[in-house]
Amino acid sequence: MIPEVIYLHYMNALLEGDKKQCFQIVNNLIEEKTCIKDIYIGLFQRSMYRIGQLWEKERCSVAGEHIATKITESLVEFTVSKLADKKETDKVVIITCINKEFHELGARMVAGFFEVHGWNSIFLGSNTPQNELIELIKLRKPQVVGISNNFYINTGRLVQLIDLLKTEFPNLNIIVGGQSLADGRADCLCKFNDVRYINTLDELENYLQTQIRILKEHLD
């Protein structure tokens, strides 16, 4: 858990666009052995949700929201560089966003979470053409592909992409994240094998533990 006083200090620095202070706060937490899940949820996720609420109430400008997002993106990279497992690994995950999805922060956090847990994470971000994603999967042979989609209006594109991937790679494990399928709207995934909607970092952590166990059993 992140102490409230630290969160408020961080939130104030983020609203002021004080990148240096934000980095110092996060670095202190890392040096204190705070786990990445607490940093992601207790600082990054909580603060960005709050900034979104402030923006909706016109208490935070578009520019302010963009600055906060960019600072948070750089902090995700920073935490990964500090905490990622440096051992060589053959566990590969590709993380991408659905076409027309421009919110990358959540997907980048997921990619970082994989890296910290010993995976080689390939983050594609937004608007990667489907044919290039397929070619990359053929080249890198990932054990998991993660797809981020935050807008319900893009659910049709999401299902279309999964259908395409499953046609090309029937045994591919796929995870889906983002708010578009929250609150019981993930039924569209039920027709696919080895496709799972993951809504929290706790669920992702459990999923990673399961995947590592399966991979070990396969090697044995």
N, C-alpha and C positions, 0 to 999 in steps of 0.2 A: 504493500500500500504506500502511496505517496502522501506524506503529511500535508494537511490542508495549507499550512503556511508556505510550504514550498510550491504547491500548485498555484496559490495566489500570487506569489512572487514571480513565478514563470509566466502566468497569464498576463500580469501587468507588463512585463518585459515584451511579451509577444504583441500585445496591443500597441505598444510604443514602437514596435519594429526594431527593438534592441537585440539584434542577432548575437552580439558578443555576450550579453548577459544570459540569453537563452542557452547558448553553448556552455557557458560556465556552470549553469545550474544542472544541465544534463551530464556534463563531465563529472561534477561532484557526485551525482547519483551513481554513475558507473564506477567511480573509485570506491564508493561505499558498498559495492557489490549488489546494487539494486537490480533485480532481474528485468530483462527486456520487456516482458509482458506487462509489468507494473509501469514502466516508463511509457510504453505505447498506449496503454489504457488510461493510466492516471494522469499523464501529461498531454500526449499528442492527441489522442482521441477526445478526451474530455474538453481540452481547450478549443479544438476545432469545432466541436459541436456547439460550444458556447459562442464562439465567434459567428457561427451560422445563425444562431438565435439573435445575436445582436444585429447582424446584417438585416435579418427579416424585420426587425423593429426599427431599422434605419438609425441604429446607434453605432454602426460600423460601416465605413465606406467600402465600395468595391475595391478600391486601391488597398485599403487596410486589410481586407480579407485576402487579397492576392499576396500581399507581403507576408502575412502570417502563414499562408500555405507554402510559399517558397522557403521560408525559414524552417518550417516543419519538415519539408522534403529534404533539406540539407542536413537536418538533425537525424533523420532516419538513416541517411548515408553514413553519418558520423557514428551512430550507435552500432551499425553493422561493422564498420571498419574497426571498432574497438572490441566488439564482442564475438564476431564471427569465428567459427571453428576454422583454423588455418590448415587442418589436415587435408591431404588429398582424398577425394571421394569420387565414387562413380554414381552417386545418387544425384539425379538431375531433375529439376523442375523448371518448366517454362510458365511464366506469369504474363498474361496479356489482358487488355480491356476489349470489350465488345466494340464492334464498329459503331461510331457515333457517340462513344462514351469518352468524355474528356476529363473526368475526375480520376486522377491516377494515384492519389495519395494512399488510399486504402490498399490498392494493389501493390504499391511499393512497400508498404509495411508488411504485407504478407510475404513478399519476396525476401525481405530482410529477415523475417521470422524463420523462414526456411534456412537461410544462410547461417544464422546463429545456431541452428540445430543440426548443422553439419551437411547441408545440401549445397550443390552447385546450382545457384539460382540464376536464371536468364530472364531478365525483366524487359518486356517489349513495350510497355506503356500503351498509349492509345492509338487507335486508327491503323493498326497493322493489317495489311491486306490478307485475306483468308488464304490465298494461294501461297503467300510467303510464310505464313504460320505453318502450313502443311509441309512445305519444303524444309523448314527448320526442324520440325518434329522428326522428319525422315533422317535428317543429318545428325541431330543430337540425341535422338532416342530417349526422351525423358520418361521417367517412371510416372510422373504426374504433370498434368497441364491445369493451370488455374486460370479462370476467366472471371473478370470483374464486370458487373453491370449494376448501375445504381438507379436507372430510370426504367419504370415499368413499361413505358412505351417501346422500349427496345427488347422486350422479352421475346418477341417473334424472331428477331435477329439472333438472340442467344440460342434459342431452340434450333434454328437453322444451322448455326455454326456447330453445335454439339452433334447434330445429325450428320453433318458433313465429316466431322472428325471421327465419329464412330463408324462411318462407312469406310473410311481410310484406315482406321486403327481400332478394330473392334475391341481389343483388350486394354485400351488406354484408360488409365485412371484420370478422371476429370473432377476438379472441385470448382464450385461456383460461389462467388461472394458478392456482396453489395446489397443495397437496400431494396432492389427491385423485387426480390423474392421473399422478403421478410414478412412476418405476420401471416404465415400459413399459405403463402403464394408459390411454394416450391413444387406443387403437384405436377407441373409441366415436365419435371425431371424424372418422374416415376417410370416412364416408359424406357428409360435408358439404364443399361447395366454399368456399374462402376462409375456412376456420376452422383456426386453428393453436394448438397448446399451446406455451406459452413458460414455461420453468422457471427461467431465470436472467436476470439483468440484461444479461449479455453477449448472450444470445439476443434480448432485447428491443432492445438497441442496434442489432444487425444488422437486426432487423425494421424499426425506425424508418428506418434508412438506405435500406432497400429501398422502403418506403412513400413516402419523400420523393422518391426517384428516379422512382417510378411516377407520382406526382402532377405532377412537373415535365414528364415525357414527355406526360402527358395535356394539360397546358396548352400545350405546344409544338404 
